[in-house]
Amino acid sequence: MFATPAFPTHDPDHGAPIHPRHLGTVLVLGGSIAGLLAAAAVAPFADRVVVVERDPLPDQPGPRPGTPQAQQSHALLASGCAAIDELLPGASHDLVVLGAHKGDSAAEVHTFAGGGRLTATVAGADSLAVSRLMLEAYLRSRVRELAVVTLLDNTDVRGLRGELTMGRPRVSGAHIHDPGDQEGEDESLDADLVVDATGSPGRAAAWFAREGWDVPEHEAFAVGVRCATTHLARSSGDVGGRTGVLSLATRQTPRQGLALAQEDGAWTLTLTSYEDRPPPADPEGFRAFGHSVDAPEIGELLDTHEVLEPPRPYRLPHSTRRRIERTTLPSGYAVIGDALCSLDPNFRQGMSVAALQAVALHDELAQSGARDKRVDAYHRRAVAIVDQAWDMVVTAVHGIRGTGEGRSEKAFVSYVAAVQHGARSDPELARAFLRVVNMLDPPQALMRPGIVVRVAGAAAHLPPTHLPSVHLPVHLPKVPLPEVHLPSPPLPEILMPVQIAARRTKARRAARKGGRTAYKIKDQGSVS
Ligand SMILES: Cc1cc2nc3c(=O)[nH]c(=O)nc-3n(C[C@H](O)[C@H](O)[C@H](O)COP(=O)(O)OP(=O)(O)OC[C@H]3O[C@@H](n4cnc5c(N)ncnc54)[C@H](O)[C@@H]3O)c2cc1C
């Protein structure tokens, strides 16, 4: 399906700031999105970076066994796109030249949230529609240009090598093996820093247990996602000339649809079920499922365009994370991407989380101070990035499933539903919501006073029974904007999520003892 792209070449030293190379050898375990971005992040500080990947790595875009998800639709959120450009300048421009579509998702993508179409607006949320296979191949080509980096593919990591330094375990390398040579001995690679980018959070747990180190607690959140992806022929006038359609699942319609224009001129289309049964694999059943999501454009695409291949199914029962913040990790070890947290794919966060973490790793290594302290500081930021994504998934899945513990979580779910409802007609609410979805702003941004007032104003125009997916906990007063005087009884209710968020933020700050904020990309001209 992929024509052979001619990847542009770069001089990686051109214009790059010079940093002291205070690391000798860095091993990056896993050569997928997180591993490649980690290699780019540490390269300015290391004499040598070796990326160890089990699969043979092709020069061109192509599937491989270690990343079975790569043939499902992937979108790169605006925050991830900006982070990749920061690490590898010009990356998104190159990808656009190769056929990817970059644009403000608030204007370029028809978004249905909470059962309604969000009004088009300007959100400064430039996301990238590109196949995951193309993105990974491009990143490989960029990382190969870095003089200090070697990609050691077709090599299995069997475990970590450790020693005890001043009472704290220290990772000093990794045991590797040629997967084609079952009889052969493991080899050992030395490293000053080992970055774990092996994907599933479970792998390192076994390695830690074998060494007798504390194994970080493993947390799973049931998401029960079943999806299937196909490709459709595409013409430029489809869906009003936009490059994407996103139909988010709701309590009433626990089904999701995502169509994205791809660099090869086709649509990639993923249908997702939060129900017990997956989207049907037969053409008629798949088409009918497409018509059952909220965005009519998904069904229309299936009616009018040739389906180029049978739908490819995928199942993800849980989002999982390693609670590294609750234990002391061995020194000389850093973790990034899905190896730290794998998220519900329907929120399109995984690659962006990895990219934001890679920027955080780069920034922390650029600071002066002891290396172990810098890595600890990186982990605090990496966890903060995960928290942001994880909280969004948990809130949204509770909204879809009608679950959630206690009044506070339910109130938060209701509040987000009210934001989505208001975003159908209020461009500022659409902007605020999509900036959070794109991880440009934290979820707390939805509770800025200016946003709360707009949500109240929008909700006041409908009786609560007409609200889209989850009812607001109170009858909101009918108030004219912009002079809003909310009477006292409803105010505490609508502000409850604000108070909860403030409490959570305070608790996290205390837990992190002054860890730095995760958000580098500032909102230009927010409404609050
Ligand atoms: C269905 C689906 C759809 C998704 N859609 C999106 C989306 O739209 N947007 C988005 O941002 N994210 C999406 N994601 C998430 C995204 O795929 C990942 O979060 C992202 O690719 C980061 O992955 P990673 O590099 O951390 O891990 P992985 O991609 O899992 O890579 C791990 C790598 O480590 C290698 N490896 C593992 N063990 C070893 C070993 N012992 N020795 C050597 N190598 C090893 C593997 O071969 C692999 O190359 C989706 C995920 C799924 C499942």
The ligand as an SDF file (V2000), in Angstrom:
LIG
                    3D

 53 58  0  0  0  0  0  0  0  0999 V2000
   -5.5190    0.3420   18.5090 C   0  0  0  0  0  0  0  0  0  0  0  0
   -4.6030    1.4550   18.9290 C   0  0  0  0  0  0  0  0  0  0  0  0
   -4.7450    2.7100   18.3700 C   0  0  0  0  0  0  0  0  0  0  0  0
   -3.9250    3.7600   18.8010 C   0  0  0  0  0  0  0  0  0  0  0  0
   -4.1150    4.9980   18.2780 N   0  0  0  0  0  0  0  0  0  0  0  0
   -3.3360    6.0120   18.6930 C   0  0  0  0  0  0  0  0  0  0  0  0
   -3.4950    7.3220   18.1570 C   0  0  0  0  0  0  0  0  0  0  0  0
   -4.3570    7.5940   17.3390 O   0  0  0  0  0  0  0  0  0  0  0  0
   -2.6620    8.2950   18.6030 N   0  0  0  0  0  0  0  0  0  0  0  0
   -1.6820    8.0450   19.5300 C   0  0  0  0  0  0  0  0  0  0  0  0
   -0.9510    8.9620   19.8950 O   0  0  0  0  0  0  0  0  0  0  0  0
   -1.5090    6.8200   20.0430 N   0  0  0  0  0  0  0  0  0  0  0  0
   -2.2970    5.8010   19.6560 C   0  0  0  0  0  0  0  0  0  0  0  0
   -2.0990    4.5540   20.1740 N   0  0  0  0  0  0  0  0  0  0  0  0
   -1.0160    4.3350   21.1600 C   0  0  0  0  0  0  0  0  0  0  0  0
    0.3350    4.2380   20.4650 C   0  0  0  0  0  0  0  0  0  0  0  0
    0.3600    3.1660   19.5590 O   0  0  0  0  0  0  0  0  0  0  0  0
    1.4640    4.0830   21.5020 C   0  0  0  0  0  0  0  0  0  0  0  0
    1.1650    4.7720   22.6570 O   0  0  0  0  0  0  0  0  0  0  0  0
    2.7390    4.6670   20.9660 C   0  0  0  0  0  0  0  0  0  0  0  0
    3.0720    4.0460   19.7870 O   0  0  0  0  0  0  0  0  0  0  0  0
    3.9260    4.5970   21.9260 C   0  0  0  0  0  0  0  0  0  0  0  0
    4.3640    3.3150   21.9380 O   0  0  0  0  0  0  0  0  0  0  0  0
    5.7720    2.8740   22.5340 P   0  0  0  0  0  0  0  0  0  0  0  0
    6.8530    3.2330   21.6100 O   0  0  0  0  0  0  0  0  0  0  0  0
    5.8480    3.3190   23.9370 O   0  0  0  0  0  0  0  0  0  0  0  0
    5.5350    1.3030   22.5710 O   0  0  0  0  0  0  0  0  0  0  0  0
    5.3190    0.3090   21.3710 P   0  0  0  0  0  0  0  0  0  0  0  0
    4.8540    0.9910   20.1600 O   0  0  0  0  0  0  0  0  0  0  0  0
    4.5010   -0.8130   21.9120 O   0  0  0  0  0  0  0  0  0  0  0  0
    6.7790   -0.2100   21.0680 O   0  0  0  0  0  0  0  0  0  0  0  0
    7.5300   -1.0170   21.9220 C   0  0  0  0  0  0  0  0  0  0  0  0
    8.7380   -1.4830   21.1260 C   0  0  0  0  0  0  0  0  0  0  0  0
    9.5900   -2.2250   21.9770 O   0  0  0  0  0  0  0  0  0  0  0  0
    9.9880   -3.4040   21.3070 C   0  0  0  0  0  0  0  0  0  0  0  0
   10.2790   -4.4070   22.3300 N   0  0  0  0  0  0  0  0  0  0  0  0
    9.4220   -4.9190   23.2380 C   0  0  0  0  0  0  0  0  0  0  0  0
   10.0430   -5.8030   24.0260 N   0  0  0  0  0  0  0  0  0  0  0  0
   11.3170   -5.8350   23.6110 C   0  0  0  0  0  0  0  0  0  0  0  0
   12.4510   -6.5720   24.0350 C   0  0  0  0  0  0  0  0  0  0  0  0
   12.3920   -7.4410   25.0550 N   0  0  0  0  0  0  0  0  0  0  0  0
   13.6120   -6.3830   23.3800 N   0  0  0  0  0  0  0  0  0  0  0  0
   13.7020   -5.4990   22.3440 C   0  0  0  0  0  0  0  0  0  0  0  0
   12.6590   -4.7870   21.9110 N   0  0  0  0  0  0  0  0  0  0  0  0
   11.4810   -4.9530   22.5340 C   0  0  0  0  0  0  0  0  0  0  0  0
    8.8000   -3.7590   20.4280 C   0  0  0  0  0  0  0  0  0  0  0  0
    9.1630   -4.6060   19.3580 O   0  0  0  0  0  0  0  0  0  0  0  0
    8.3660   -2.3780   19.9590 C   0  0  0  0  0  0  0  0  0  0  0  0
    9.0670   -1.9740   18.8180 O   0  0  0  0  0  0  0  0  0  0  0  0
   -2.9210    3.5120   19.7840 C   0  0  0  0  0  0  0  0  0  0  0  0
   -2.7750    2.2450   20.3360 C   0  0  0  0  0  0  0  0  0  0  0  0
   -3.6140    1.2240   19.9300 C   0  0  0  0  0  0  0  0  0  0  0  0
   -3.4600   -0.1260   20.5920 C   0  0  0  0  0  0  0  0  0  0  0  0
  1  2  1  0
  2  3  1  0
  2 52  2  0
  3  4  2  0
  4  5  1  0
  4 50  1  0
  5  6  2  0
  6  7  1  0
  6 13  1  0
  7  8  2  0
  7  9  1  0
  9 10  1  0
 10 11  2  0
 10 12  1  0
 12 13  2  0
 13 14  1  0
 14 15  1  0
 14 50  1  0
 15 16  1  0
 16 17  1  0
 16 18  1  0
 18 19  1  0
 18 20  1  0
 20 21  1  0
 20 22  1  0
 22 23  1  0
 23 24  1  0
 24 25  2  0
 24 26  1  0
 24 27  1  0
 27 28  1  0
 28 29  2  0
 28 30  1  0
 28 31  1  0
 31 32  1  0
 32 33  1  0
 33 34  1  0
 33 48  1  0
 34 35  1  0
 35 36  1  0
 35 46  1  0
 36 37  1  0
 36 45  1  0
 37 38  2  0
 38 39  1  0
 39 40  1  0
 39 45  2  0
 40 41  1  0
 40 42  2  0
 42 43  1  0
 43 44  2  0
 44 45  1  0
 46 47  1  0
 46 48  1  0
 48 49  1  0
 50 51  2  0
 51 52  1  0
 52 53  1  0
M  END
$$$$
